Amino acid sequence: MFEQLLNLDRQLFLLINGSNSVVLDGFAMTETSHFAWIPFVLTLFCVIIKTNDYKKSMYILLVMSLLYLVSSTFASSFVQTT
């Protein structure tokens, strides 16, 4: 099952990445940009603040910020970009 999932993931990656299509290449560049995630993060923050009380909202946002910090540090320290 896991091998099938990896194979499907690899095929999808090669389909999108190696297509030489202007549309798919533009989509991939847009979705991997940091700016594409700003509306999602702001919406998520607003939903968290609106659906929880102040103390719980701040705790959730703090934990999310710490998780982002840890993952970003891990990615920049251990995963080498070429």
C-alpha positions in Angstrom: 0.0 0.0 0.0 2.8 2.4 0.9 4.7 1.6 -2.2 1.7 2.3 -4.3 1.2 5.6 -2.6 4.9 6.5 -3.2 4.6 5.5 -6.9 1.5 7.6 -7.3 3.2 10.6 -5.7 6.2 10.2 -7.9 4.1 10.0 -11.0 2.1 13.0 -10.1 5.2 15.0 -9.3 6.8 14.1 -12.7 3.5 14.9 -14.5 3.4 18.4 -13.0 7.1 19.1 -12.8 8.2 17.7 -16.1 5.2 18.8 -18.3 6.8 21.8 -19.9 3.4 23.5 -19.7 3.2 27.2 -19.0 0.0 26.8 -17.0 1.3 24.0 -14.7 4.7 25.6 -14.3 3.1 28.8 -13.3 0.8 27.0 -10.9 3.7 25.2 -9.3 5.7 28.5 -8.9 2.7 30.2 -7.4 1.9 27.5 -4.9 5.4 27.2 -3.7 5.7 30.9 -3.1 5.6 32.1 0.4 3.1 34.8 -0.5 0.5 32.3 -1.7 0.1 31.1 1.9 -0.6 34.5 3.5 -4.4 34.5 2.8 -4.7 30.9 4.2 -2.7 31.8 7.4 -4.7 35.0 8.0 -8.0 33.2 7.5 -6.9 30.4 9.9 -5.9 33.0 12.5 -9.2 34.8 12.2 -11.2 31.5 12.5 -9.1 30.5 15.6 -9.7 33.8 17.3 -13.4 33.9 16.4 -14.2 30.4 17.6 -12.2 30.3 20.8 -11.8 32.6 23.8 -8.8 34.9 24.1 -6.6 32.7 26.3 -7.1 29.6 24.3 -6.7 31.5 21.0 -3.4 32.9 22.1 -2.2 29.5 23.3 -3.1 27.9 19.9 -1.4 30.7 18.0 1.7 30.4 20.2 1.9 26.6 19.6 1.4 27.1 15.8 4.1 29.8 15.8 6.5 27.5 17.6 5.8 24.6 15.3 6.5 26.9 12.3 9.7 28.0 13.9 10.9 24.5 14.6 10.0 23.2 11.1 11.5 26.2 9.4 14.7 25.8 11.4 14.8 22.1 10.6 14.3 22.7 6.9 17.0 25.3 6.7 19.5 23.4 8.8 19.2 19.8 7.7 17.6 19.9 4.3 20.0 21.4 1.8 18.6 23.2 -1.2 20.4 23.1 -4.5 
